[in-house]
Amino acid sequence: MNLRCHLIDALPQPGGQCSEIYPKKPIYDIPGLPEVLAGDLVTNLLEQIKPFQPGYTLGERAETIEKLEDGSFIVTTNLGTKHHALVVAIAGGLGSFEPRKPPIASIGAYENGKGVYYFIKNPEDFNGKKVVISGGGDSALDWSIYLAEVAEEVYLIHRRNEFRGALDSVEKVRALAGEGKVKLITEAEVVDLNGDENLSSVVIQFKDKTKEEVRADAFIPLFGLAPKLGPIADWGLEIEKNAIKVNNALDYQTNIPGVFAIGDVNTYPGKLKLILCGFHEAAIMIQYAYAIINPDKKFNMKYTTVNGVQGFDGTKKEAKKAEVVSL
């Protein structure tokens, strides 16, 4: 296609949540990879796009977008850096995010490395420790499975008997519970934390209001993230339930011609928030982006298995205006 792309990311490295929040979390929905760590997936993707020499502006947040008379855009970051592009692709994931915290009065005293963790960057930090995980979704299930082989003891506490995560993960956790590798407690929740400077125990309350205190070096409440679109919400885009509405029947374009939204940041009937789906949406989007950038040219898709990656020899090329800016 010979398109040039420039990536803007508020984080200091590419990869979004996969890099920043759970680089060691295993991912199971990438075709051809039965299991891959989130951080390794990002590393592989960055290696894959090297021949295309994308540009990067990292550690800066896209703050405003201005559409010019010729239909192109100026995207300005919070540090005043301006980017001129013919097409803008918003791939902001869940946007900026904060963990949903359980209503435990003492929880703040044990944050910042004192025993309460909302994200897991390095599972080895829990080697030989007593860990209590709360939650009923995929993250709680996946980390219970992973840490069962790392920690001295793993509790998984959930308010219900049913879980929201993948059935396969539920079955694995129940199997680990049967082997004694995970202490699975349902219809219960963590209601208090104890310890001097660092966490030493948690209090579990059962459905009948009885309580039990168990030793814990780490408490990991995994109740999801509270997403915020941030400045994107002020760009005049059509928003529905904190996501950007797109035309999925055609090109994943927003209500602003030339601005596309792909991945978790968008919404449409039948939307699935999977990395796999984000890849598909990007592939469709770029065909239509090419038509905007090259209105007088016809694009004929060719398989890379036949043609390889042409036009990129790894040599340094003169910098030009980006044709696609990805946020």
C-alpha positions as a Markdown table, in Angstrom:
| # | Residue | x | y | z |
|---|---|---|---|---|
| 1 | Met | 0.0 | 0.0 | 0.0 |
| 2 | Asn | 3.0 | 2.3 | 0.7 |
| 3 | Leu | 1.0 | 4.2 | 3.3 |
| 4 | Arg | 2.9 | 6.0 | 6.1 |
| 5 | Cys | 1.6 | 5.7 | 9.7 |
| 6 | His | 2.4 | 7.6 | 12.8 |
| 7 | Leu | 1.4 | 6.3 | 16.3 |
| 8 | Ile | 0.5 | 8.7 | 19.1 |
| 9 | Asp | 0.2 | 7.1 | 22.6 |
| 10 | Ala | -0.1 | 8.6 | 26.0 |
| 11 | Leu | 1.9 | 5.7 | 27.5 |
| 12 | Pro | 5.7 | 5.7 | 27.3 |
| 13 | Gln | 5.7 | 2.5 | 25.1 |
| 14 | Pro | 3.3 | 1.1 | 22.5 |
| 15 | Gly | 0.9 | -1.7 | 23.4 |
| 16 | Gly | -1.7 | -0.2 | 25.6 |
| 17 | Gln | -3.0 | -2.4 | 28.4 |
| 18 | Cys | -1.0 | -5.4 | 27.1 |
| 19 | Ser | 2.2 | -3.5 | 27.9 |
| 20 | Glu | 1.2 | -1.3 | 30.8 |
| 21 | Ile | -1.2 | -3.4 | 32.9 |
| 22 | Tyr | -0.7 | -7.1 | 32.2 |
| 23 | Pro | 2.4 | -7.9 | 30.1 |
| 24 | Lys | 2.8 | -11.3 | 31.6 |
| 25 | Lys | -0.9 | -12.3 | 31.2 |
| 26 | Pro | -1.5 | -15.2 | 28.9 |
| 27 | Ile | -3.8 | -14.6 | 25.9 |
| 28 | Tyr | -5.6 | -17.4 | 24.2 |
| 29 | Asp | -7.6 | -15.9 | 21.3 |
| 30 | Ile | -4.8 | -15.1 | 18.8 |
| 31 | Pro | -5.0 | -17.5 | 15.8 |
| 32 | Gly | -2.0 | -19.8 | 15.4 |
| 33 | Leu | -0.8 | -19.1 | 19.0 |
| 34 | Pro | -2.4 | -21.5 | 21.5 |
| 35 | Glu | -1.0 | -19.2 | 24.2 |
| 36 | Val | 1.0 | -16.0 | 24.2 |
| 37 | Leu | 1.9 | -13.5 | 26.9 |
| 38 | Ala | 0.5 | -10.0 | 26.3 |
| 39 | Gly | 3.9 | -8.4 | 26.4 |
| 40 | Asp | 5.3 | -10.9 | 23.9 |
| 41 | Leu | 2.4 | -10.3 | 21.5 |
| 42 | Val | 3.2 | -6.6 | 21.5 |
| 43 | Thr | 6.9 | -7.3 | 20.9 |
| 44 | Asn | 6.1 | -9.5 | 18.0 |
| 45 | Leu | 3.7 | -6.9 | 16.5 |
| 46 | Leu | 6.4 | -4.2 | 16.8 |
| 47 | Glu | 8.9 | -6.5 | 15.0 |
| 48 | Gln | 6.3 | -7.2 | 12.3 |
| 49 | Ile | 5.7 | -3.6 | 11.5 |
| 50 | Lys | 9.4 | -2.6 | 11.5 |
| 51 | Pro | 9.8 | -2.9 | 7.7 |
| 52 | Phe | 7.1 | -0.2 | 7.2 |
| 53 | Gln | 9.0 | 2.3 | 9.4 |
| 54 | Pro | 6.1 | 3.8 | 11.4 |
| 55 | Gly | 6.6 | 7.0 | 13.4 |
| 56 | Tyr | 6.1 | 7.2 | 17.1 |
| 57 | Thr | 5.1 | 10.0 | 19.5 |
| 58 | Leu | 5.1 | 8.3 | 22.9 |
| 59 | Gly | 4.3 | 9.8 | 26.3 |
| 60 | Glu | 1.9 | 12.4 | 24.8 |
| 61 | Arg | -1.9 | 12.3 | 24.7 |
| 62 | Ala | -3.8 | 13.3 | 21.6 |
| 63 | Glu | -5.7 | 16.3 | 22.9 |
| 64 | Thr | -7.5 | 18.0 | 20.0 |
| 65 | Ile | -8.3 | 17.3 | 16.4 |
| 66 | Glu | -9.0 | 19.9 | 13.7 |
| 67 | Lys | -10.3 | 19.2 | 10.2 |
| 68 | Leu | -8.9 | 21.5 | 7.6 |
| 69 | Glu | -10.6 | 22.8 | 4.4 |
| 70 | Asp | -8.8 | 20.3 | 2.3 |
| 71 | Gly | -10.3 | 17.4 | 4.4 |
| 72 | Ser | -7.0 | 16.6 | 6.2 |
| 73 | Phe | -6.5 | 16.8 | 9.9 |
| 74 | Ile | -4.2 | 18.4 | 12.5 |
| 75 | Val | -3.9 | 16.3 | 15.7 |
| 76 | Thr | -2.4 | 18.2 | 18.6 |
| 77 | Thr | -1.0 | 16.5 | 21.7 |
| 78 | Asn | -1.1 | 17.7 | 25.3 |
| 79 | Leu | 2.5 | 18.9 | 24.9 |
| 80 | Gly | 1.7 | 20.9 | 21.8 |
| 81 | Thr | 3.1 | 18.5 | 19.2 |
| 82 | Lys | 1.1 | 18.8 | 15.9 |
| 83 | His | 0.6 | 16.0 | 13.4 |
| 84 | His | -0.8 | 16.5 | 9.9 |
| 85 | Ala | -2.6 | 13.5 | 8.4 |
| 86 | Leu | -5.1 | 12.7 | 5.7 |
| 87 | Val | -6.8 | 10.0 | 7.9 |
| 88 | Val | -7.1 | 9.5 | 11.6 |
| 89 | Ala | -7.5 | 6.0 | 13.1 |
| 90 | Ile | -8.6 | 6.0 | 16.8 |
| 91 | Ala | -7.4 | 2.7 | 18.4 |
| 92 | Gly | -7.6 | 3.9 | 22.0 |
| 93 | Gly | -8.7 | 0.6 | 23.6 |
| 94 | Leu | -10.8 | 1.4 | 26.6 |
| 95 | Gly | -9.4 | 4.9 | 26.7 |
| 96 | Ser | -7.9 | 6.1 | 30.0 |
| 97 | Phe | -8.8 | 3.7 | 32.8 |
| 98 | Glu | -9.0 | 3.3 | 36.5 |
| 99 | Pro | -9.5 | 0.1 | 38.3 |
| 100 | Arg | -12.9 | -0.5 | 39.9 |
| 101 | Lys | -12.1 | -0.8 | 43.6 |
| 102 | Pro | -14.2 | -2.8 | 46.1 |
| 103 | Pro | -15.9 | -0.8 | 48.9 |
| 104 | Ile | -13.4 | -1.6 | 51.6 |
| 105 | Ala | -12.6 | 1.3 | 53.9 |
| 106 | Ser | -9.0 | 0.2 | 54.7 |
| 107 | Ile | -8.0 | -0.6 | 51.1 |
| 108 | Gly | -6.1 | 2.7 | 50.5 |
| 109 | Ala | -3.7 | 2.0 | 53.4 |
| 110 | Tyr | -2.3 | -1.0 | 51.6 |
| 111 | Glu | -2.0 | 0.4 | 48.0 |
| 112 | Asn | 1.3 | 1.4 | 46.5 |
| 113 | Gly | 3.2 | -1.8 | 47.0 |
| 114 | Lys | 1.9 | -2.6 | 50.5 |
| 115 | Gly | -0.2 | -5.6 | 49.6 |
| 116 | Val | -3.1 | -4.4 | 47.3 |
| 117 | Tyr | -2.5 | -4.8 | 43.6 |
| 118 | Tyr | -5.0 | -3.9 | 40.9 |
| 119 | Phe | -2.7 | -4.9 | 38.0 |
| 120 | Ile | -0.1 | -7.7 | 37.7 |
| 121 | Lys | 3.0 | -6.7 | 35.7 |
| 122 | Asn | 5.4 | -9.3 | 37.0 |
| 123 | Pro | 3.9 | -12.6 | 38.3 |
| 124 | Glu | 7.2 | -13.6 | 39.8 |
| 125 | Asp | 6.7 | -10.9 | 42.4 |
| 126 | Phe | 4.2 | -13.3 | 44.0 |
| 127 | Asn | 6.5 | -16.2 | 44.1 |
| 128 | Gly | 6.1 | -18.1 | 47.4 |
| 129 | Lys | 3.4 | -15.7 | 48.7 |
| 130 | Lys | -0.1 | -16.1 | 50.0 |
| 131 | Val | -2.4 | -14.5 | 47.4 |
| 132 | Val | -6.1 | -13.7 | 47.6 |
| 133 | Ile | -7.9 | -12.8 | 44.3 |
| 134 | Ser | -11.4 | -11.4 | 44.1 |
| 135 | Gly | -13.5 | -11.3 | 41.0 |
| 136 | Gly | -15.6 | -13.5 | 38.6 |
| 137 | Gly | -14.4 | -12.5 | 35.2 |
| 138 | Asp | -11.6 | -13.6 | 32.8 |
| 139 | Ser | -8.8 | -11.7 | 34.6 |
| 140 | Ala | -9.6 | -13.2 | 38.0 |
| 141 | Leu | -9.8 | -16.7 | 36.5 |
| 142 | Asp | -6.7 | -16.3 | 34.3 |
| 143 | Trp | -4.5 | -15.0 | 37.1 |
| 144 | Ser | -5.8 | -17.7 | 39.5 |
| 145 | Ile | -4.6 | -20.3 | 37.0 |
| 146 | Tyr | -1.3 | -18.7 | 36.4 |
| 147 | Leu | -0.4 | -17.9 | 40.0 |
| 148 | Ala | -1.4 | -21.4 | 41.1 |
| 149 | Glu | 2.0 | -22.4 | 39.8 |
| 150 | Val | 3.9 | -19.5 | 41.3 |
| 151 | Ala | 2.4 | -18.5 | 44.7 |
| 152 | Glu | 2.5 | -20.6 | 47.9 |
| 153 | Glu | -1.3 | -20.3 | 48.2 |
| 154 | Val | -4.0 | -18.9 | 46.0 |
| 155 | Tyr | -7.6 | -18.0 | 47.1 |
| 156 | Leu | -10.2 | -17.0 | 44.6 |
| 157 | Ile | -13.2 | -15.3 | 46.1 |
| 158 | His | -16.4 | -14.6 | 44.2 |
| 159 | Arg | -19.8 | -13.3 | 45.2 |
| 160 | Arg | -21.7 | -15.9 | 43.1 |
| 161 | Asn | -21.4 | -19.5 | 42.2 |
| 162 | Glu | -21.4 | -18.6 | 38.4 |
| 163 | Phe | -18.5 | -16.9 | 36.7 |
| 164 | Arg | -18.5 | -14.5 | 33.8 |
| 165 | Gly | -15.3 | -15.7 | 32.3 |
| 166 | Ala | -14.6 | -18.3 | 29.6 |
| 167 | Leu | -16.0 | -21.7 | 30.3 |
| 168 | Asp | -12.6 | -23.3 | 29.7 |
| 169 | Ser | -11.1 | -21.1 | 32.3 |
| 170 | Val | -13.8 | -21.8 | 34.8 |
| 171 | Glu | -13.3 | -25.6 | 34.3 |
| 172 | Lys | -9.5 | -25.2 | 34.8 |
| 173 | Val | -10.0 | -23.2 | 38.1 |
| 174 | Arg | -12.4 | -25.8 | 39.4 |
| 175 | Ala | -9.9 | -28.6 | 38.4 |
| 176 | Leu | -7.2 | -26.7 | 40.3 |
| 177 | Ala | -9.5 | -26.4 | 43.3 |
| 178 | Gly | -10.1 | -30.1 | 43.2 |
| 179 | Glu | -6.3 | -30.6 | 43.2 |
| 180 | Gly | -5.9 | -28.2 | 46.2 |
| 181 | Lys | -3.9 | -25.7 | 44.1 |
| 182 | Val | -6.6 | -23.0 | 44.3 |
| 183 | Lys | -8.9 | -22.4 | 47.3 |
| 184 | Leu | -12.1 | -21.5 | 45.6 |
| 185 | Ile | -14.7 | -19.7 | 47.7 |
| 186 | Thr | -18.0 | -18.6 | 46.2 |
| 187 | Glu | -21.0 | -16.7 | 47.6 |
| 188 | Ala | -18.5 | -14.7 | 49.6 |
| 189 | Glu | -16.5 | -11.5 | 49.4 |
| 190 | Val | -13.5 | -9.8 | 51.0 |
| 191 | Val | -14.8 | -7.1 | 53.4 |
| 192 | Asp | -11.8 | -6.0 | 55.4 |
| 193 | Leu | -8.0 | -5.9 | 55.3 |
| 194 | Asn | -5.6 | -6.1 | 58.2 |
| 195 | Gly | -1.9 | -5.5 | 58.8 |
| 196 | Asp | 0.6 | -3.0 | 60.3 |
| 197 | Glu | 2.5 | -1.3 | 57.5 |
| 198 | Asn | 1.9 | -4.1 | 55.0 |
| 199 | Leu | -1.0 | -6.4 | 54.4 |
| 200 | Ser | -1.0 | -9.5 | 56.6 |
| 201 | Ser | -4.6 | -10.9 | 56.3 |
| 202 | Val | -8.0 | -10.4 | 54.7 |
| 203 | Val | -11.5 | -10.9 | 56.2 |
| 204 | Ile | -13.9 | -12.9 | 54.1 |
| 205 | Gln | -17.7 | -12.6 | 54.7 |
| 206 | Phe | -19.9 | -15.4 | 53.6 |
| 207 | Lys | -23.5 | -15.3 | 52.4 |
| 208 | Asp | -24.8 | -16.1 | 55.9 |
| 209 | Lys | -22.8 | -13.1 | 57.2 |
| 210 | Thr | -20.3 | -15.2 | 59.0 |
| 211 | Lys | -16.7 | -14.2 | 58.6 |
| 212 | Glu | -13.2 | -15.8 | 58.4 |
| 213 | Glu | -9.8 | -14.2 | 58.5 |
| 214 | Val | -7.1 | -15.7 | 56.3 |
| 215 | Arg | -3.4 | -14.9 | 56.0 |
| 216 | Ala | -2.5 | -13.0 | 52.9 |
| 217 | Asp | 0.6 | -11.2 | 51.6 |
| 218 | Ala | -1.3 | -9.9 | 48.6 |
| 219 | Phe | -4.9 | -9.0 | 47.8 |
| 220 | Ile | -5.7 | -8.6 | 44.1 |
| 221 | Pro | -9.2 | -7.3 | 43.4 |
| 222 | Leu | -10.0 | -7.8 | 39.7 |
| 223 | Phe | -13.4 | -6.1 | 39.1 |
| 224 | Gly | -12.5 | -4.6 | 35.7 |
| 225 | Leu | -11.6 | -1.1 | 34.6 |
| 226 | Ala | -13.7 | 2.1 | 34.6 |
| 227 | Pro | -12.9 | 3.4 | 31.1 |
| 228 | Lys | -12.9 | 7.1 | 30.2 |
| 229 | Leu | -12.5 | 8.4 | 26.7 |
| 230 | Gly | -10.7 | 11.5 | 27.9 |
| 231 | Pro | -10.3 | 14.3 | 25.3 |
| 232 | Ile | -11.6 | 12.0 | 22.6 |
| 233 | Ala | -15.1 | 12.6 | 24.0 |
| 234 | Asp | -14.9 | 16.3 | 23.0 |
| 235 | Trp | -14.0 | 15.8 | 19.4 |
| 236 | Gly | -17.6 | 15.8 | 18.1 |
| 237 | Leu | -17.8 | 12.0 | 17.6 |
| 238 | Glu | -21.0 | 10.1 | 18.1 |
| 239 | Ile | -20.7 | 8.4 | 21.5 |
| 240 | Glu | -22.7 | 5.5 | 22.9 |
| 241 | Lys | -22.1 | 4.0 | 26.3 |
| 242 | Asn | -18.6 | 5.5 | 26.5 |
| 243 | Ala | -17.6 | 4.1 | 23.1 |
| 244 | Ile | -17.4 | 5.6 | 19.6 |
| 245 | Lys | -20.2 | 4.6 | 17.1 |
| 246 | Val | -18.9 | 3.4 | 13.7 |
| 247 | Asn | -20.3 | 2.1 | 10.5 |
| 248 | Asn | -19.3 | -1.6 | 10.7 |
| 249 | Ala | -21.4 | -2.5 | 7.7 |
| 250 | Leu | -18.7 | -0.7 | 5.5 |
| 251 | Asp | -15.5 | 0.7 | 6.9 |
| 252 | Tyr | -15.5 | 1.4 | 10.7 |
| 253 | Gln | -15.7 | 5.1 | 9.9 |
| 254 | Thr | -17.1 | 7.5 | 12.5 |
| 255 | Asn | -19.6 | 10.3 | 11.9 |
| 256 | Ile | -16.6 | 12.5 | 10.9 |
| 257 | Pro | -15.5 | 11.5 | 7.4 |
| 258 | Gly | -11.8 | 10.5 | 7.5 |
| 259 | Val | -11.8 | 9.5 | 11.2 |
| 260 | Phe | -12.1 | 5.8 | 11.9 |
| 261 | Ala | -12.3 | 3.9 | 15.2 |
| 262 | Ile | -11.2 | 0.3 | 15.6 |
| 263 | Gly | -10.8 | -2.1 | 18.5 |
| 264 | Asp | -12.3 | -1.8 | 22.0 |
| 265 | Val | -12.9 | 2.0 | 21.6 |
| 266 | Asn | -15.7 | 1.5 | 19.1 |
| 267 | Thr | -19.2 | 0.1 | 19.3 |
| 268 | Tyr | -21.7 | -1.3 | 16.8 |
| 269 | Pro | -24.4 | -4.0 | 16.8 |
| 270 | Gly | -22.8 | -7.4 | 17.6 |
| 271 | Lys | -19.5 | -5.9 | 18.8 |
| 272 | Leu | -17.1 | -8.3 | 20.4 |
| 273 | Lys | -14.2 | -6.8 | 22.5 |
| 274 | Leu | -11.5 | -9.2 | 21.4 |
| 275 | Ile | -8.0 | -8.5 | 20.2 |
| 276 | Leu | -8.8 | -10.8 | 17.3 |
| 277 | Cys | -11.7 | -8.6 | 16.2 |
| 278 | Gly | -9.5 | -5.5 | 16.4 |
| 279 | Phe | -7.1 | -7.0 | 13.8 |
| 280 | His | -10.1 | -7.7 | 11.5 |
| 281 | Glu | -11.4 | -4.1 | 11.9 |
| 282 | Ala | -8.0 | -2.6 | 11.1 |
| 283 | Ala | -7.7 | -4.7 | 8.0 |
| 284 | Ile | -11.1 | -3.5 | 6.7 |
| 285 | Met | -10.5 | 0.1 | 7.7 |
| 286 | Ile | -7.2 | 0.5 | 5.9 |
| 287 | Gln | -8.7 | -0.4 | 2.6 |
| 288 | Tyr | -11.0 | 2.5 | 2.8 |
| 289 | Ala | -8.3 | 4.8 | 4.3 |
| 290 | Tyr | -6.3 | 4.1 | 1.1 |
| 291 | Ala | -9.2 | 5.2 | -1.1 |
| 292 | Ile | -9.4 | 8.5 | 0.8 |
| 293 | Ile | -5.6 | 9.1 | 0.5 |
| 294 | Asn | -5.5 | 8.0 | -3.1 |
| 295 | Pro | -8.9 | 8.8 | -4.6 |
| 296 | Asp | -7.6 | 8.4 | -8.2 |
| 297 | Lys | -6.0 | 5.0 | -7.7 |
| 298 | Lys | -7.6 | 1.6 | -7.5 |
| 299 | Phe | -6.2 | -0.7 | -4.8 |
| 300 | Asn | -5.9 | -4.4 | -5.6 |
| 301 | Met | -5.3 | -6.5 | -2.5 |
| 302 | Lys | -2.4 | -9.0 | -2.9 |
| 303 | Tyr | -1.5 | -11.8 | -0.6 |
| 304 | Thr | 1.8 | -11.3 | 1.2 |
| 305 | Thr | 2.4 | -15.1 | 1.0 |
| 306 | Val | 2.8 | -14.5 | -2.7 |
| 307 | Asn | 4.3 | -11.0 | -3.0 |
| 308 | Gly | 6.1 | -10.6 | 0.4 |
| 309 | Val | 6.6 | -7.1 | 1.9 |
| 310 | Gln | 7.5 | -5.0 | -1.1 |
| 311 | Gly | 8.9 | -1.5 | -1.2 |
| 312 | Phe | 10.5 | -1.7 | 2.3 |
| 313 | Asp | 14.2 | -2.7 | 2.4 |
| 314 | Gly | 14.9 | -1.4 | 5.9 |
| 315 | Thr | 16.9 | 1.6 | 4.6 |
| 316 | Lys | 16.3 | 5.0 | 6.1 |
| 317 | Lys | 14.0 | 7.1 | 4.1 |
| 318 | Glu | 13.3 | 10.8 | 4.2 |
| 319 | Ala | 10.6 | 11.7 | 6.7 |
| 320 | Lys | 7.3 | 12.8 | 5.2 |
| 321 | Lys | 3.9 | 13.9 | 6.4 |
| 322 | Ala | 2.0 | 10.9 | 7.8 |
| 323 | Glu | -0.9 | 9.8 | 5.8 |
| 324 | Val | -2.5 | 7.9 | 8.7 |
| 325 | Val | -2.3 | 8.9 | 12.3 |
| 326 | Ser | -3.2 | 6.2 | 14.8 |
| 327 | Leu | -4.2 | 7.1 | 18.3 |
